[in-house]
Structures are given as C-alpha cells and as structure tokens.
C-alpha cells in the first residue's frame, strides 16, 4: 500500500519507447517526501518498476525512466533517494534500459557525480543528466509524439497518474 505517496502523482506510466520498452515519467517537482515513510516510497517505486516491466512487449523489456527535474524542491529525503538507488541497482540492475534526467540543474548534476561512484559502469552508461538539449535524445528513443509539450514534445496532454479507477488499464498497458 502506497496511497499517500501515489497521491502526489510523482510517478506515472508514459507509454512505450520506440523499441517497445515501457516508459516511466517522474515529475520531481510533485515530490514531498515528508508526507510518507521510506518504506512506503520503496513500495511505490517497486510497484512502478515491476508493473512497468510487465507492460513490456517482450521478456527482454527494460525500464526507461525520465526524471523531469524542473522546479524540484530540495527538501529531499536522502533516505528515499538511497532506497531508490538500492532498489534499482541491487534488485533491477539489468532492467534499466535508459534513465534521463531532464531540466537538471547544477545541484542535480553534482549530486549524480557523487552518486555515480557507487554505481557500476554498465548502469552509469545508461544514465543521462541533461539541463537542456535533451529533445534529440527523447526523440531518438521515445518519439516526441509521446512526450508532453512542457518537455519539448508534441503530446498535448500529460500522461494520467495511477488511480484505483484506472489501475487495470495501467496493468494492461492501455493507459
């Protein structure tokens, strides 16, 4: 159960990359970690990573994750960030296809430079931290038609967040 964490609409499924891998969008500006525990955060992240893989078009599907860092609050919980790193590197190391942080500021870039010392080289090669000029990378892997306009794409509406009402559609990959 991660109702409080999910109510922030931070993580959402976003369709599929050009190669069929399922995409997650993380809107960092919506994150308020003070409203729930590290355990609840871990359950939410695990749910999205597991469900995203199940949505993949084949057994070799990998997670594609876009972190929109625009207007990120730095009232972060480093325990939660640590938990995210543990979950992705310990339990899902081969399931990451691509991670892109867009609209990243110098602090995000600097923090990643420190964090990457704990990440294996193979995983690090899949991570891109970009302030601007990320549309070409998103076009190459996902297609701008699947990217919301505020991220430089042509999709007119944002992808819906997970609710009790649309959970089955999410699981089936139709949302």
Secondary structure, 3 states (H helix, E strand, C coil): CCHHHHHCCCEEEEEECCCCCEEEEEEHHHCCHHHCCHHHHHHHHHHHHHHHHHHCCCCCCCEEEEEECCCCCCCCCHHHHHHHHHHHHHHCHHHEEEEEEECCCHHHHHHHHHHHHHCCHHHHCCEEECCCCCHHHHHHHCCHHHCEHHHCCCECCCCCCCCCCCHHHHHHCCC
